[in-house]
Amino acid sequence: MTTQTTDVVIVGGGPGGLSAALVLGRARKKVLLCDSGTPRNEAAEHIQGFVTRDGTPPKEFRRIGREQLRPYDVEVRNVRVEGIERIGPRFRVLLEGGGTVDTRRVVLVTGMVDVLPDLPGYKELWGKAIFQCPYCHGWEIQDRQWGVLASSELMLDFSMFVTGWTRDVVVFTEGALVVSADKRAQLERAGVRLEERRIRRLVPTAEGDALASVELEDGTRVEREFIFARPPQRQVELVQRLGLALDEQGFVKVNEFQETSIPGIFAAGDLTTMLQGALIAASQGAMVGYKMNHTLNMESAGVSHG
């Protein structure tokens, strides 16, 4: 089987990967962008807060992004990357189905995997009535009944923060936190109701596509239309297999060049930061493109960046 040769392989075809590909393509680099077809924001109906693309459906955003790569030496393939191996100064990227690509650099923009809890109703309402980011969804549901699932003090503070979008907020701790007197006073001043009983299930509306209430362990139902939560996240299997250094929160560590603990493998977007969103990922993708292109050009000129 013939092995393809390229300058850069980008793993991930979302906003970060498309942005990196655009920068590198315009810098006259030969690029292969691999998209496994399972976007992180698959449950979202629209991308919000992205200048010139506010309200664009994610599939349409990707279509436009791919279309704008056509003038450049960028190949987009709907294929999963199964592995990455170092072969001397280069990398060999193993593709699903047996294909291989030799490349000078790799960019990981794989996003994160949200680990959804087993709470009844949660998976069905994820992306419909359960959200993570008020900047992405808050405008559309302003002044409605919100709930916040809090398993940390950070999320208690988050419940006060979101009162900028609605004054009707209940924070549910399920008894997982010891809430200090000072924090209780802060919540009360902010107008946030504290509910410490455990949740039995999330009750959908009759149509099944929206939230009606939160049912507690004693059968009490608290009317809520939307929930904000931060479920645990993990890296995708490819990143785990590479053994990249992670920070204490589980995100991939990168240096000032966006390079990971494996020289030559770069990372951008959600897998590197808690600050997650399409616009942020696109910005970081562009930045990794700029920085990587600098190192490639200096390397070709015989100058080391390290």
Secondary structure, 3 states (H helix, E strand, C coil): CCCEEEEEEEECCCHHHHHHHHHHHHCCCCEEEECCCCCCCCCCCCECCCCCCCCECHHHHHHHHHHCCCCCCEEEECCCEEEEEEECCEEEEEECCCCEEEEEEEEECCCCEECCCCCCCHHHHECCCEECCHHHHCHHHCCCCEEEECCCHHHHHHHHHHHHCCCCEEEECCCCCCCCHHHHHHHHHHCEEEECCCEEEEEECCCCCCEEEEEECCCCEEECCEEECCCCEECCHHHHHHCCCECCCCCECCCCCCECCCCCEEECCHHHCCCCCHHHHHHHHHHHHHHHHHHHHHHHCCCCCC
